[in-house]
Amino acid sequence: MQKTHYPKRIKMLTSGVPRVVVRFTNQKIIAQIIEFNSVGDKVIAAVDSGSLKALGWPYSGKNVPAAYLTGLLLARKALGVGCPKAILDTGFKVSLKKGKAYAFLKGLLDGNLDVPHGEVDIFPAPERIRGEHITTYAQQAGKSSGSQFRAYLAAKVDPAAIGVTFDKVKEKINQTGKLK
């Protein structure tokens, strides 16, 4: 059973800077920007990766490209409500270098949200953020990848086109400017 690291939590809460809380479930990525208040926390902006479907994202809501796009979308919403800076709070999740949490952070940063972070080599490669590893796998596996891409194929979505779709959704998010 994991327990709250209270000194770390108190430091975050008393900093006066809102927290970007991100959680990864088995189906999607949930992210909120939360301001601390002694009466109770206040959510000032929120998105989940399911929001990407309305922007044309037919792929999984829990992969690396979806993490980046969710971060980018949350950054646009944060700026739209006057929140230019936040602290990343991943909770108990151990953030692995080049993993989904850092793809999400890269989306926040590319969306112009000021989030303190350390070294640059923590982010996934741009090719991975675009989903090119999925495209490569789909092309190499061919018809034998049916079980892994069953949902995509049933929806008539080409797993090999994920990079092109990523670029289109990213462009839509960037064109929207600051969202409310």
Phi, psi and omega per residue, in radians:
M1 nan 2.234 -3.138
Q2 -1.545 2.572 -3.098
K3 -2.164 2.685 3.137
T4 -1.132 2.367 3.053
H5 -1.560 1.567 -2.982
Y6 -1.083 -0.721 3.104
P7 -1.040 -0.720 3.120
K8 -1.147 -0.754 -3.127
R9 -1.118 -0.784 -3.141
I10 -1.074 -0.734 3.130
K11 -1.065 -0.745 3.123
M12 -1.131 -0.810 -3.062
L13 -1.185 -0.669 -3.089
T14 -1.485 -0.021 3.132
S15 -1.218 -0.366 -3.108
G16 1.426 -0.030 3.134
V17 -1.727 2.317 3.103
P18 -1.031 2.700 3.103
R19 -1.775 2.462 2.935
V20 -1.676 1.909 -3.133
V21 -1.724 2.127 3.137
V22 -2.166 2.350 3.123
R23 -2.312 2.428 -3.127
F24 -1.908 2.070 3.105
T25 -1.812 -3.077 3.097
N26 -1.287 -0.247 -3.087
Q27 -2.064 -0.486 -3.042
K28 -2.747 3.113 3.090
I29 -2.002 2.245 -3.132
I30 -1.999 2.289 -3.110
A31 -2.430 2.429 3.134
Q32 -2.451 2.627 2.960
I33 -1.862 2.144 -2.990
I34 -2.164 2.298 3.035
E35 -1.726 2.387 3.088
F36 -1.334 2.424 3.052
N37 -2.514 2.418 -3.094
S38 -1.086 -0.418 3.103
V39 -1.401 -0.567 -3.134
G40 2.873 2.621 -3.139
D41 -1.105 2.623 3.133
K42 -2.127 2.151 3.085
V43 -1.420 2.104 -3.126
I44 -1.807 -0.300 3.050
A45 -2.777 2.513 -3.135
A46 -2.646 2.535 3.005
V47 -2.579 2.814 2.895
D48 -2.356 2.847 -3.038
S49 -1.124 -0.267 3.037
G50 -1.113 -0.422 3.110
S51 -1.135 -0.363 -3.115
L52 -1.203 -0.446 -3.130
K53 -1.043 -0.691 3.130
A54 -1.147 -0.321 3.124
L55 -1.698 0.064 3.085
G56 1.776 0.241 -3.141
W57 -1.595 1.814 -3.112
P58 -1.622 0.034 -3.044
Y59 -1.604 -3.066 -3.132
S60 -1.003 2.533 3.106
G61 -1.635 0.227 -3.080
K62 -2.274 0.169 -3.133
N63 -1.625 3.137 -3.084
V64 -1.061 -0.841 3.110
P65 -1.057 -0.677 3.117
A66 -1.149 -0.623 3.106
A67 -1.098 -0.807 3.118
Y68 -1.056 -0.865 -3.100
L69 -1.116 -0.624 3.096
T70 -1.147 -0.724 3.078
G71 -1.098 -0.739 3.123
L72 -1.093 -0.777 3.134
L73 -1.119 -0.739 3.118
L74 -1.127 -0.678 3.107
A75 -1.046 -0.756 3.127
R76 -1.104 -0.696 3.109
K77 -1.178 -0.701 -3.139
A78 -1.084 -0.800 3.131
L79 -1.130 -0.571 3.126
G80 -1.172 -0.416 3.112
V81 -1.857 0.285 3.050
G82 1.376 0.514 3.111
C83 -1.987 1.679 -3.086
P84 -1.524 -0.202 -3.040
K85 -2.484 2.551 3.100
A86 -2.738 2.885 3.092
I87 -1.922 2.341 3.136
L88 -1.335 2.264 3.110
D89 -2.189 1.840 -3.131
T90 -1.685 0.063 3.117
G91 1.180 -2.415 -3.099
F92 -1.416 -0.194 -3.092
K93 -1.128 2.254 3.053
V94 -1.378 2.084 -3.111
S95 -1.492 1.997 3.135
L96 -1.550 2.418 3.081
K97 -0.907 2.401 3.092
K98 1.168 0.294 -3.134
G99 -1.658 -2.981 -3.082
K100 -1.099 -0.663 -3.134
A101 -1.080 -0.662 -3.140
Y102 -1.409 -0.429 2.981
A103 -1.163 -0.714 3.086
F104 -1.073 -0.819 3.117
L105 -1.045 -0.723 3.116
K106 -1.063 -0.673 3.073
G107 -1.099 -0.733 3.096
L108 -1.046 -0.821 -3.102
L109 -1.158 -0.741 3.115
D110 -1.163 -0.405 3.070
G111 -1.486 0.143 3.077
N112 1.261 0.404 3.003
L113 -1.532 2.276 -3.129
D114 -1.423 1.887 3.129
V115 -2.222 2.043 3.120
P116 -1.040 2.384 3.120
H117 -2.684 2.863 -3.079
G118 -1.586 -2.225 -3.021
E119 -1.062 2.668 -3.084
V120 -1.368 -0.507 -3.057
D121 -1.359 0.278 3.083
I122 -1.477 -0.324 -3.046
F123 -1.441 2.560 3.028
P124 -1.108 2.718 3.086
A125 -1.084 2.608 3.130
P126 -0.955 -0.597 3.126
E127 -1.128 -0.670 3.132
R128 -1.246 -0.691 3.099
I129 -1.056 -0.655 3.112
R130 -1.315 -0.197 3.137
G131 1.534 0.307 -3.114
E132 -1.126 -0.454 3.070
H133 -1.156 -0.557 3.100
I134 -1.264 -0.752 3.095
T135 -1.023 -0.833 -3.131
T136 -1.051 -0.793 -3.140
Y137 -1.104 -0.764 -3.133
A138 -1.091 -0.704 -3.134
Q139 -1.227 -0.686 -3.138
Q140 -1.230 -0.686 -3.081
A141 -1.347 -0.504 3.126
G142 1.002 -2.361 -3.098
K143 -1.182 -0.428 -3.108
S144 -1.246 -0.178 -3.132
S145 -1.535 0.220 -3.077
G146 -0.913 -0.716 -3.089
S147 -1.202 -0.647 -3.123
Q148 -1.325 -0.471 -3.118
F149 -1.985 0.373 -3.091
R150 -0.936 -0.831 -3.112
A151 -1.117 -0.703 3.113
Y152 -1.118 -0.810 -3.093
L153 -1.147 -0.654 3.102
A154 -1.126 -0.591 3.136
A155 -1.547 0.113 -3.118
K156 1.013 0.734 3.097
V157 -1.911 2.234 -3.116
D158 -1.467 1.979 3.141
P159 -1.088 -0.405 -3.139
A160 -1.317 -0.174 -3.115
A161 -1.734 0.239 -3.054
I162 -1.067 -0.650 -3.138
G163 -1.130 -0.724 3.123
V164 -1.150 -0.766 3.122
T165 -1.127 -0.711 3.091
F166 -0.954 -0.849 -3.123
D167 -1.065 -0.696 3.140
K168 -1.159 -0.771 -3.134
V169 -1.180 -0.723 3.111
K170 -1.044 -0.747 3.129
E171 -1.107 -0.716 3.105
K172 -1.081 -0.756 3.130
I173 -1.116 -0.764 -3.119
N174 -1.178 -0.567 3.129
Q175 -1.247 -0.453 -3.096
T176 -1.251 -0.328 -3.109
G177 1.198 -2.457 -3.131
K178 -1.444 2.179 -3.126
L179 -1.761 2.730 3.044
K180 -2.052 nan nan
